C-alpha cells in the first residue's frame, strides 16, 4: 500500500472519531457552565466567599481544608 491511501484512511478515521466523540459528548446531559463552577477552591478559585452550588456544610469543610 502506498503512503497516499494510508494518509487518506488515517484522516478519515480521525475525522470519524472526532465526530463520534463530539456527538456523544453533546448528548451526555451535562448542563452548560457545569465545568465553570468552583466547587473545591481548586485552580485559582480559592477565596473567602461562599461557593455557589454547594451546601453550607460542604462550604465549611472546604474552608477547613484551606486552613490546614
Protein Blocks (a to p, Z undefined) as FASTA:
>chain_A
ZZklmmmmmmmmmmmmmmmmmmmmmmnopaehklmpcfklpghiacfbdcehiafklmmm
mmmmmmZZ
